[in-house]
């Protein structure tokens, strides 16, 4: 149940990020939506870390070690990418147009990694019958 609640939050974050990219030309809205998505994601990671042992013990879920490692690596890389998004985004906001290409490329990479994080979470935690 808790795993499902977290995967629902994970899906909402992905959808929020897609919405943020759709409205990318409306700067203020884009920045607000992306900030909420990134902060929510960090809070989700904290929730998972704080309740991980509890989930594994109490829930009817078991982990696939290899997939869990792959999933965690992708999730950590995504959070590192958030740092680059904030840095390049702030430079864009201050008027540096040379950074736009990097922000765009990193932005699509970040979205792809975030979707991969969501997908691999289903492989990492398998519900036990
Ligand atoms: C995960 C986070 C983010 C993603 C995936 C993302 C993605 C994107 C993408 C794909 C664009 C379009 C670039 C283009 O086609 O030229 C864009 C534009 C932009 N982003 Fe982000 N972004 C993120 C976070 C941020 C943050 C945190 C800021 C500010 C601090 C920011 C500021 C901007 C600005 C100012 C633009 C230009 C909007 C315009 O065309 O006027 N972004 N972003």
Backbone and ligand atoms as CSV (ligand in chain L), in Angstrom:
chain,resi,resn,atom,element,x,y,z
A,1,UNK,N,N,0.830,-1.209,0.000
A,1,UNK,CA,C,0.000,0.000,0.000
A,1,UNK,C,C,0.864,1.258,0.000
A,2,UNK,N,N,1.894,1.245,0.935
A,2,UNK,CA,C,2.775,2.415,0.976
A,2,UNK,C,C,3.565,2.555,-0.319
A,3,UNK,N,N,3.957,1.389,-0.867
A,3,UNK,CA,C,4.711,1.423,-2.124
A,3,UNK,C,C,3.856,2.056,-3.200
A,4,UNK,N,N,2.572,1.661,-3.223
A,4,UNK,CA,C,1.651,2.191,-4.231
A,4,UNK,C,C,1.491,3.707,-4.057
A,5,UNK,N,N,1.383,4.145,-2.799
A,5,UNK,CA,C,1.214,5.579,-2.525
A,5,UNK,C,C,2.424,6.348,-3.052
A,6,UNK,N,N,3.597,5.751,-2.899
A,6,UNK,CA,C,4.808,6.431,-3.366
A,6,UNK,C,C,4.894,6.434,-4.889
A,7,UNK,N,N,4.464,5.328,-5.492
A,7,UNK,CA,C,4.494,5.282,-6.954
A,7,UNK,C,C,3.467,6.252,-7.550
A,8,UNK,N,N,2.359,6.478,-6.820
A,8,UNK,CA,C,1.371,7.461,-7.274
A,8,UNK,C,C,1.983,8.863,-7.229
A,9,UNK,N,N,2.706,9.148,-6.150
A,9,UNK,CA,C,3.369,10.458,-6.043
A,9,UNK,C,C,4.391,10.603,-7.163
A,10,UNK,N,N,5.111,9.506,-7.431
A,10,UNK,CA,C,6.137,9.532,-8.465
A,10,UNK,C,C,5.506,9.863,-9.827
A,11,UNK,N,N,4.335,9.248,-10.084
A,11,UNK,CA,C,3.637,9.520,-11.349
A,11,UNK,C,C,3.209,10.989,-11.414
A,12,UNK,N,N,2.700,11.519,-10.280
A,12,UNK,CA,C,2.269,12.925,-10.256
A,12,UNK,C,C,3.442,13.853,-10.569
A,13,UNK,N,N,4.627,13.513,-10.040
A,13,UNK,CA,C,5.811,14.352,-10.280
A,13,UNK,C,C,6.167,14.337,-11.775
A,14,UNK,N,N,6.096,13.147,-12.392
A,14,UNK,CA,C,6.395,13.052,-13.827
A,14,UNK,C,C,5.387,13.900,-14.615
A,15,UNK,N,N,4.092,13.785,-14.250
A,15,UNK,CA,C,3.054,14.536,-14.976
A,15,UNK,C,C,3.248,16.044,-14.795
A,16,UNK,N,N,3.636,16.423,-13.558
A,16,UNK,CA,C,3.879,17.841,-13.259
A,16,UNK,C,C,5.024,18.369,-14.123
A,17,UNK,N,N,6.075,17.545,-14.245
A,17,UNK,CA,C,7.242,17.943,-15.022
A,17,UNK,C,C,6.871,18.103,-16.505
A,18,UNK,N,N,6.020,17.189,-16.999
A,18,UNK,CA,C,5.586,17.289,-18.394
A,18,UNK,C,C,4.774,18.582,-18.574
A,19,UNK,N,N,3.902,18.870,-17.585
A,19,UNK,CA,C,3.100,20.106,-17.647
A,19,UNK,C,C,4.029,21.317,-17.663
A,20,UNK,N,N,5.067,21.273,-16.827
A,20,UNK,CA,C,6.022,22.385,-16.751
A,20,UNK,C,C,6.737,22.607,-18.074
A,21,UNK,N,N,7.019,21.522,-18.777
A,21,UNK,CA,C,7.698,21.662,-20.074
A,21,UNK,C,C,6.721,22.201,-21.116
A,22,UNK,N,N,5.455,21.753,-21.018
A,22,UNK,CA,C,4.444,22.249,-21.976
A,22,UNK,C,C,4.308,23.778,-21.877
A,23,UNK,N,N,4.376,24.307,-20.638
A,23,UNK,CA,C,4.211,25.761,-20.463
A,23,UNK,C,C,5.557,26.490,-20.389
A,24,UNK,N,N,6.600,25.897,-20.993
A,24,UNK,CA,C,7.951,26.452,-20.832
A,24,UNK,C,C,8.109,27.885,-21.318
A,25,UNK,N,N,7.236,28.304,-22.253
A,25,UNK,CA,C,7.364,29.688,-22.741
A,25,UNK,C,C,6.839,30.698,-21.719
A,26,UNK,N,N,5.967,30.220,-20.790
A,26,UNK,CA,C,5.484,31.117,-19.717
A,26,UNK,C,C,6.435,30.944,-18.535
A,27,UNK,N,N,7.481,31.762,-18.564
A,27,UNK,CA,C,8.604,31.606,-17.633
A,27,UNK,C,C,8.221,31.403,-16.172
A,28,UNK,N,N,7.402,32.354,-15.638
A,28,UNK,CA,C,7.074,32.306,-14.203
A,28,UNK,C,C,6.423,30.983,-13.846
A,29,UNK,N,N,5.461,30.579,-14.690
A,29,UNK,CA,C,4.718,29.345,-14.434
A,29,UNK,C,C,5.652,28.134,-14.544
A,30,UNK,N,N,6.501,28.158,-15.580
A,30,UNK,CA,C,7.459,27.075,-15.799
A,30,UNK,C,C,8.353,26.892,-14.559
A,31,UNK,N,N,8.888,28.009,-14.072
A,31,UNK,CA,C,9.802,27.944,-12.928
A,31,UNK,C,C,9.062,27.428,-11.692
A,32,UNK,N,N,7.807,27.933,-11.489
A,32,UNK,CA,C,7.035,27.500,-10.311
A,32,UNK,C,C,6.759,26.002,-10.362
A,33,UNK,N,N,6.267,25.531,-11.512
A,33,UNK,CA,C,5.909,24.112,-11.631
A,33,UNK,C,C,7.149,23.228,-11.457
A,34,UNK,N,N,8.260,23.604,-12.098
A,34,UNK,CA,C,9.469,22.792,-11.991
A,34,UNK,C,C,10.002,22.784,-10.563
A,35,UNK,N,N,9.899,23.932,-9.876
A,35,UNK,CA,C,10.391,23.983,-8.495
A,35,UNK,C,C,9.563,23.048,-7.620
A,36,UNK,N,N,8.224,23.104,-7.771
A,36,UNK,CA,C,7.360,22.223,-6.968
A,36,UNK,C,C,7.708,20.761,-7.262
A,37,UNK,N,N,7.881,20.425,-8.552
A,37,UNK,CA,C,8.168,19.040,-8.936
A,37,UNK,C,C,9.488,18.574,-8.302
A,38,UNK,N,N,10.513,19.413,-8.355
A,38,UNK,CA,C,11.817,19.002,-7.830
A,38,UNK,C,C,11.790,18.884,-6.304
A,39,UNK,N,N,11.126,19.839,-5.628
A,39,UNK,CA,C,11.054,19.779,-4.156
A,39,UNK,C,C,10.245,18.546,-3.730
A,40,UNK,N,N,9.137,18.320,-4.408
A,40,UNK,CA,C,8.296,17.152,-4.100
A,40,UNK,C,C,9.101,15.852,-4.277
A,41,UNK,N,N,9.924,15.831,-5.321
A,41,UNK,CA,C,10.732,14.639,-5.594
A,41,UNK,C,C,11.725,14.374,-4.462
A,42,UNK,N,N,12.363,15.435,-3.972
A,42,UNK,CA,C,13.320,15.265,-2.873
A,42,UNK,C,C,12.570,14.785,-1.619
A,43,UNK,N,N,11.378,15.348,-1.374
A,43,UNK,CA,C,10.574,14.912,-0.219
A,43,UNK,C,C,10.192,13.436,-0.381
A,44,UNK,N,N,9.878,13.038,-1.612
A,44,UNK,CA,C,9.515,11.629,-1.864
A,44,UNK,C,C,10.703,10.705,-1.546
A,45,UNK,N,N,11.902,11.136,-1.963
A,45,UNK,CA,C,13.094,10.318,-1.692
A,45,UNK,C,C,13.292,10.185,-0.173
A,46,UNK,N,N,13.068,11.287,0.561
A,46,UNK,CA,C,13.205,11.231,2.022
A,46,UNK,C,C,12.179,10.268,2.613
A,47,UNK,N,N,10.940,10.338,2.114
A,47,UNK,CA,C,9.897,9.419,2.604
A,47,UNK,C,C,10.327,7.976,2.378
A,48,UNK,N,N,10.868,7.705,1.184
A,48,UNK,CA,C,11.264,6.335,0.849
A,48,UNK,C,C,12.408,5.882,1.749
A,49,UNK,N,N,13.401,6.766,1.907
A,49,UNK,CA,C,14.549,6.408,2.738
A,49,UNK,C,C,14.134,6.155,4.181
A,50,UNK,N,N,13.256,7.019,4.708
A,50,UNK,CA,C,12.873,6.906,6.115
A,50,UNK,C,C,11.999,5.691,6.392
A,51,UNK,N,N,11.287,5.222,5.361
A,51,UNK,CA,C,10.364,4.111,5.634
A,51,UNK,C,C,10.757,2.837,4.901
A,52,UNK,N,N,11.960,2.835,4.297
A,52,UNK,CA,C,12.335,1.692,3.467
A,52,UNK,C,C,12.301,0.355,4.215
A,53,UNK,N,N,12.942,0.297,5.375
A,53,UNK,CA,C,12.988,-0.986,6.081
A,53,UNK,C,C,11.586,-1.373,6.516
A,54,UNK,N,N,10.801,-0.370,6.922
A,54,UNK,CA,C,9.432,-0.649,7.351
A,54,UNK,C,C,8.625,-1.223,6.194
A,55,UNK,N,N,8.821,-0.646,5.013
A,55,UNK,CA,C,8.064,-1.121,3.851
A,55,UNK,C,C,8.404,-2.575,3.569
A,56,UNK,N,N,9.727,-2.851,3.548
A,56,UNK,CA,C,10.135,-4.211,3.179
A,56,UNK,C,C,9.668,-5.243,4.190
A,57,UNK,N,N,9.671,-4.847,5.483
A,57,UNK,CA,C,9.252,-5.791,6.508
A,57,UNK,C,C,7.745,-5.987,6.490
A,58,UNK,N,N,7.026,-4.876,6.459
A,58,UNK,CA,C,5.585,-4.948,6.685
A,58,UNK,C,C,4.772,-5.197,5.425
A,59,UNK,N,N,5.263,-4.742,4.281
A,59,UNK,CA,C,4.415,-4.837,3.101
A,59,UNK,C,C,4.607,-6.171,2.397
A,60,UNK,N,N,3.744,-6.378,1.440
A,60,UNK,CA,C,3.850,-7.623,0.698
A,60,UNK,C,C,4.693,-7.383,-0.541
A,61,UNK,N,N,5.827,-6.724,-0.319
A,61,UNK,CA,C,6.696,-6.440,-1.459
A,61,UNK,C,C,8.078,-7.025,-1.208
A,62,UNK,N,N,8.740,-7.441,-2.263
A,62,UNK,CA,C,10.125,-7.871,-2.110
A,62,UNK,C,C,10.949,-7.148,-3.166
A,63,UNK,N,N,12.250,-7.072,-2.893
A,63,UNK,CA,C,13.055,-6.303,-3.838
A,63,UNK,C,C,13.893,-7.203,-4.718
A,64,UNK,N,N,14.145,-6.713,-5.914
A,64,UNK,CA,C,15.070,-7.348,-6.831
A,64,UNK,C,C,16.343,-6.503,-6.715
A,65,UNK,N,N,17.375,-7.056,-6.080
A,65,UNK,CA,C,18.572,-6.274,-5.742
A,65,UNK,C,C,19.195,-5.546,-6.936
A,66,UNK,N,N,19.364,-6.277,-8.047
A,66,UNK,CA,C,20.008,-5.671,-9.215
A,66,UNK,C,C,19.176,-4.492,-9.715
A,67,UNK,N,N,17.860,-4.728,-9.865
A,67,UNK,CA,C,16.999,-3.664,-10.371
A,67,UNK,C,C,16.926,-2.498,-9.403
A,68,UNK,N,N,16.990,-2.832,-8.098
A,68,UNK,CA,C,16.948,-1.760,-7.094
A,68,UNK,C,C,18.183,-0.870,-7.246
A,69,UNK,N,N,19.350,-1.513,-7.474
A,69,UNK,CA,C,20.573,-0.723,-7.638
A,69,UNK,C,C,20.501,0.153,-8.886
A,70,UNK,N,N,19.992,-0.420,-9.980
A,70,UNK,CA,C,19.866,0.360,-11.223
A,70,UNK,C,C,18.907,1.523,-10.988
A,71,UNK,N,N,17.777,1.218,-10.343
A,71,UNK,CA,C,16.760,2.243,-10.073
A,71,UNK,C,C,17.335,3.375,-9.211
A,72,UNK,N,N,18.054,3.005,-8.135
A,72,UNK,CA,C,18.600,4.031,-7.247
A,72,UNK,C,C,19.642,4.880,-7.985
A,73,UNK,N,N,20.462,4.241,-8.839
A,73,UNK,CA,C,21.473,5.009,-9.584
A,73,UNK,C,C,20.811,6.030,-10.501
A,74,UNK,N,N,19.743,5.608,-11.191
A,74,UNK,CA,C,19.052,6.535,-12.087
A,74,UNK,C,C,18.404,7.667,-11.275
A,75,UNK,N,N,17.817,7.302,-10.117
A,75,UNK,CA,C,17.151,8.313,-9.284
A,75,UNK,C,C,18.167,9.338,-8.768
A,76,UNK,N,N,19.339,8.858,-8.351
A,76,UNK,CA,C,20.358,9.783,-7.833
A,76,UNK,C,C,20.850,10.703,-8.958
A,77,UNK,N,N,21.071,10.116,-10.167
A,77,UNK,CA,C,21.523,10.948,-11.300
A,77,UNK,C,C,20.480,12.029,-11.615
A,78,UNK,N,N,19.208,11.677,-11.480
A,78,UNK,CA,C,18.149,12.650,-11.766
A,78,UNK,C,C,18.247,13.837,-10.801
A,79,UNK,N,N,18.481,13.539,-9.517
A,79,UNK,CA,C,18.571,14.626,-8.542
A,79,UNK,C,C,19.815,15.487,-8.817
A,80,UNK,N,N,20.902,14.849,-9.265
A,80,UNK,CA,C,22.106,15.625,-9.617
A,80,UNK,C,C,21.754,16.560,-10.789
A,81,UNK,N,N,20.996,16.017,-11.758
A,81,UNK,CA,C,20.589,16.833,-12.912
A,81,UNK,C,C,19.739,18.039,-12.476
A,82,UNK,N,N,18.948,17.868,-11.400
A,82,UNK,CA,C,18.141,18.998,-10.902
A,82,UNK,C,C,19.051,20.179,-10.578
A,83,UNK,N,N,20.217,19.872,-9.994
A,83,UNK,CA,C,21.165,20.936,-9.662
A,83,UNK,C,C,21.566,21.703,-10.922
A,84,UNK,N,N,21.845,20.970,-12.006
A,84,UNK,CA,C,22.217,21.618,-13.276
A,84,UNK,C,C,21.042,22.414,-13.848
A,85,UNK,N,N,19.816,21.882,-13.682
A,85,UNK,CA,C,18.634,22.589,-14.199
A,85,UNK,C,C,18.447,23.921,-13.494
A,86,UNK,N,N,18.667,23.907,-12.155
A,86,UNK,CA,C,18.506,25.152,-11.388
A,86,UNK,C,C,19.586,26.156,-11.809
A,87,UNK,N,N,20.814,25.664,-11.952
A,87,UNK,CA,C,21.925,26.553,-12.324
A,87,UNK,C,C,21.686,27.177,-13.714
A,88,UNK,N,N,21.400,26.307,-14.714
A,88,UNK,CA,C,21.224,26.838,-16.082
A,88,UNK,C,C,19.935,27.663,-16.180
A,89,UNK,N,N,18.894,27.238,-15.437
A,89,UNK,CA,C,17.625,27.979,-15.455
A,89,UNK,C,C,17.800,29.381,-14.902
A,90,UNK,N,N,18.563,29.504,-13.818
A,90,UNK,CA,C,18.786,30.833,-13.219
A,90,UNK,C,C,19.597,31.723,-14.158
A,91,UNK,N,N,20.556,31.117,-14.866
A,91,UNK,CA,C,21.348,31.901,-15.825
A,91,UNK,C,C,20.457,32.395,-16.964
A,92,UNK,N,N,19.524,31.515,-17.419
A,92,UNK,CA,C,18.585,31.912,-18.479
A,92,UNK,C,C,17.728,33.090,-17.999
A,93,UNK,N,N,17.263,32.973,-16.745
A,93,UNK,CA,C,16.411,34.028,-16.179
A,93,UNK,C,C,17.162,35.357,-16.095
A,94,UNK,N,N,18.475,35.265,-15.878
A,94,UNK,CA,C,19.236,36.515,-15.763
A,94,UNK,C,C,19.617,37.060,-17.144
A,95,UNK,N,N,19.143,36.371,-18.202
A,95,UNK,CA,C,19.306,36.918,-19.551
A,95,UNK,C,C,20.404,36.304,-20.390
A,96,UNK,N,N,21.068,35.267,-19.871
A,96,UNK,CA,C,22.147,34.640,-20.630
A,96,UNK,C,C,21.577,33.635,-21.638
A,97,UNK,N,N,21.435,34.082,-22.886
A,97,UNK,CA,C,20.813,33.229,-23.911
A,97,UNK,C,C,21.740,32.100,-24.383
A,98,UNK,N,N,23.064,32.267,-24.109
A,98,UNK,CA,C,24.011,31.217,-24.559
A,98,UNK,C,C,23.777,29.907,-23.824
A,99,UNK,N,N,23.130,30.009,-22.644
A,99,UNK,CA,C,22.934,28.810,-21.828
A,99,UNK,C,C,21.656,28.051,-22.240
A,100,UNK,N,N,20.852,28.661,-23.120
A,100,UNK,CA,C,19.551,28.072,-23.483
A,100,UNK,C,C,19.691,26.650,-24.046
A,101,UNK,N,N,20.695,26.479,-24.936
A,101,UNK,CA,C,20.881,25.161,-25.559
A,101,UNK,C,C,21.143,24.096,-24.496
A,102,UNK,N,N,22.008,24.449,-23.535
A,102,UNK,CA,C,22.340,23.491,-22.471
A,102,UNK,C,C,21.117,23.198,-21.626
A,103,UNK,N,N,20.355,24.264,-21.281
A,103,UNK,CA,C,19.171,24.073,-20.440
A,103,UNK,C,C,18.165,23.165,-21.158
A,104,UNK,N,N,18.041,23.395,-22.469
A,104,UNK,CA,C,17.084,22.586,-23.249
A,104,UNK,C,C,17.524,21.115,-23.266
A,105,UNK,N,N,18.797,20.878,-23.617
A,105,UNK,CA,C,19.288,19.498,-23.709
A,105,UNK,C,C,19.219,18.802,-22.346
A,106,UNK,N,N,19.655,19.529,-21.299
A,106,UNK,CA,C,19.619,18.944,-19.951
A,106,UNK,C,C,18.177,18.706,-19.514
A,107,UNK,N,N,17.279,19.608,-19.940
A,107,UNK,CA,C,15.865,19.492,-19.573
A,107,UNK,C,C,15.242,18.214,-20.116
A,108,UNK,N,N,15.482,17.930,-21.388
A,108,UNK,CA,C,14.921,16.703,-21.981
A,108,UNK,C,C,15.567,15.471,-21.377
A,109,UNK,N,N,16.884,15.585,-21.075
A,109,UNK,CA,C,17.574,14.456,-20.430
A,109,UNK,C,C,16.964,14.205,-19.044
A,110,UNK,N,N,16.749,15.310,-18.298
A,110,UNK,CA,C,16.195,15.176,-16.944
A,110,UNK,C,C,14.814,14.527,-16.988
A,111,UNK,N,N,13.977,14.959,-17.934
A,111,UNK,CA,C,12.634,14.365,-18.031
A,111,UNK,C,C,12.743,12.871,-18.346
A,112,UNK,N,N,13.620,12.511,-19.290
A,112,UNK,CA,C,13.772,11.099,-19.653
A,112,UNK,C,C,14.240,10.280,-18.443
A,113,UNK,N,N,15.201,10.828,-17.702
A,113,UNK,CA,C,15.713,10.112,-16.526
A,113,UNK,C,C,14.628,9.967,-15.470
A,114,UNK,N,N,13.793,10.998,-15.343
A,114,UNK,CA,C,12.736,10.944,-14.315
A,114,UNK,C,C,11.689,9.893,-14.688
A,115,UNK,N,N,11.413,9.769,-15.998
A,115,UNK,CA,C,10.458,8.746,-16.450
A,115,UNK,C,C,11.061,7.358,-16.207
A,116,UNK,N,N,12.375,7.226,-16.492
A,116,UNK,CA,C,13.062,5.948,-16.248
A,116,UNK,C,C,13.047,5.574,-14.759
A,117,UNK,N,N,13.199,6.588,-13.908
A,117,UNK,CA,C,13.151,6.337,-12.460
A,117,UNK,C,C,11.787,5.735,-12.104
A,118,UNK,N,N,10.739,6.334,-12.684
A,118,UNK,CA,C,9.378,5.857,-12.407
A,118,UNK,C,C,9.196,4.419,-12.900
A,119,UNK,N,N,9.620,4.155,-14.135
A,119,UNK,CA,C,9.437,2.826,-14.725
A,119,UNK,C,C,10.227,1.762,-13.949
A,120,UNK,N,N,11.493,2.072,-13.619
A,120,UNK,CA,C,12.322,1.064,-12.956
A,120,UNK,C,C,11.869,0.803,-11.520
A,121,UNK,N,N,11.084,1.729,-10.939
A,121,UNK,CA,C,10.609,1.492,-9.568
A,121,UNK,C,C,9.689,0.266,-9.539
A,122,UNK,N,N,9.022,-0.008,-10.647
A,122,UNK,CA,C,8.129,-1.171,-10.702
A,122,UNK,C,C,8.931,-2.475,-10.798
A,123,UNK,N,N,10.117,-2.394,-11.380
A,123,UNK,CA,C,10.953,-3.598,-11.496
A,123,UNK,C,C,11.717,-3.853,-10.201
A,124,UNK,N,N,12.005,-2.765,-9.470
A,124,UNK,CA,C,12.811,-2.902,-8.257
A,124,UNK,C,C,12.014,-3.506,-7.111
A,125,UNK,N,N,10.733,-3.133,-7.038
A,125,UNK,CA,C,9.891,-3.637,-5.955
A,125,UNK,C,C,8.770,-4.462,-6.557
A,126,UNK,N,N,8.816,-5.754,-6.294
A,126,UNK,CA,C,7.827,-6.656,-6.890
A,126,UNK,C,C,6.826,-7.078,-5.809
A,127,UNK,N,N,5.521,-6.869,-6.037
A,127,UNK,CA,C,4.545,-7.297,-5.032
A,127,UNK,C,C,4.584,-8.804,-4.851
A,128,UNK,N,N,4.563,-9.266,-3.594
A,128,UNK,CA,C,4.561,-10.691,-3.308
A,128,UNK,C,C,3.108,-11.161,-3.289
A,129,UNK,N,N,2.892,-12.312,-3.888
A,129,UNK,CA,C,1.503,-12.817,-3.942
A,129,UNK,C,C,1.022,-13.248,-2.559
L,1,LIG,C1,C,13.547,19.603,-14.056
L,1,LIG,C2,C,13.559,20.885,-14.233
L,1,LIG,C3,C,13.460,21.618,-15.553
L,1,LIG,C4,C,13.247,21.133,-16.822
L,1,LIG,C5,C,13.034,19.676,-17.244
L,1,LIG,C6,C,13.239,22.276,-17.725
L,1,LIG,C7,C,13.078,22.227,-19.092
L,1,LIG,C8,C,13.038,23.321,-19.935
L,1,LIG,C9,C,12.910,23.277,-21.375
L,1,LIG,C10,C,12.816,21.989,-22.216
L,1,LIG,C11,C,12.885,24.559,-21.816
L,1,LIG,C12,C,12.752,25.013,-23.293
L,1,LIG,C13,C,14.077,25.523,-23.825
L,1,LIG,C14,C,13.954,25.948,-25.277
L,1,LIG,O1,O,13.254,25.263,-26.039
L,1,LIG,O2,O,14.574,26.940,-25.648
L,1,LIG,C15,C,13.010,25.420,-20.679
L,1,LIG,C16,C,13.012,26.809,-20.729
L,1,LIG,C17,C,13.267,27.626,-19.673
L,1,LIG,N1,N,13.498,27.246,-18.364
L,1,LIG,FE1,FE,13.477,25.334,-17.678
L,1,LIG,N2,N,13.440,23.416,-16.988
L,1,LIG,C18,C,13.580,23.051,-15.660
L,1,LIG,C19,C,13.800,23.858,-14.582
L,1,LIG,C20,C,13.963,25.223,-14.652
L,1,LIG,C21,C,14.313,26.063,-13.542
L,1,LIG,C22,C,14.530,25.562,-12.098
L,1,LIG,C23,C,14.380,27.336,-14.011
L,1,LIG,C24,C,14.707,28.620,-13.291
L,1,LIG,C25,C,15.338,28.721,-12.163
L,1,LIG,C26,C,14.071,27.302,-15.423
L,1,LIG,C27,C,14.028,28.387,-16.261
L,1,LIG,C28,C,13.739,28.363,-17.609
L,1,LIG,C29,C,13.650,29.533,-18.452
L,1,LIG,C30,C,13.865,30.981,-18.024
L,1,LIG,C31,C,13.345,29.077,-19.746
L,1,LIG,C32,C,13.167,29.925,-21.000
L,1,LIG,C33,C,11.709,30.229,-21.177
L,1,LIG,C34,C,11.536,31.091,-22.412
L,1,LIG,O3,O,11.640,30.570,-23.529
L,1,LIG,O4,O,11.312,32.288,-22.229
L,1,LIG,N3,N,13.824,25.998,-15.789
L,1,LIG,N4,N,13.120,24.647,-19.551
